[in-house]
Amino acid sequence: MADLAGTWEIGGSSVQDYVSSSTQQYQSVSFFGKKYFIRKDGTFDSKFQGRASNTTIRESDSGTIILSGGFITVKSNTNPAMRYQYVAYMTQSNGAAILSLIYIGDNAALDNDALVANCSHPNGYVSCLNGEEWVRIPK
């Protein structure tokens, strides 16, 4: 658990439309960002912010991170538990780290062949189809 202690970020975006250069009208854009503040004892607080069209969503949560074998379960105090398969943990020279996960819920873990087929290393860290990369911010 000590390796997971710190501030972790995940996020994403999807530009569904764009600003018209002739009319200056804009269309919908979606994004989200989430931060986990994980303590050495496995408890966490989190903050989420997202935007879809003209609606901003902000939420906060807390709970427990559970490490068990090759799985990480985020057990929220207010939302359903999220079970991930652990894929890779890479530390960077500046103190940052990248945690590569695949959400599997109640499904069986991906075997080695499925991981090879769905994961690669093109950006200097492991990323997987339908996976998440959590980035720990260096202190």
Secondary structure by P-SEA (a helix, b strand, c coil): ccccccbbbbccccccbbbbcccccccccccbbbbbbcccccccccccccccccbbbbbbbbbbbbbcccbbbbccccccbbbbbbcccccccccbbbbbbbbbcccccccaaaaaacccccccccccccbbbbbbbcc
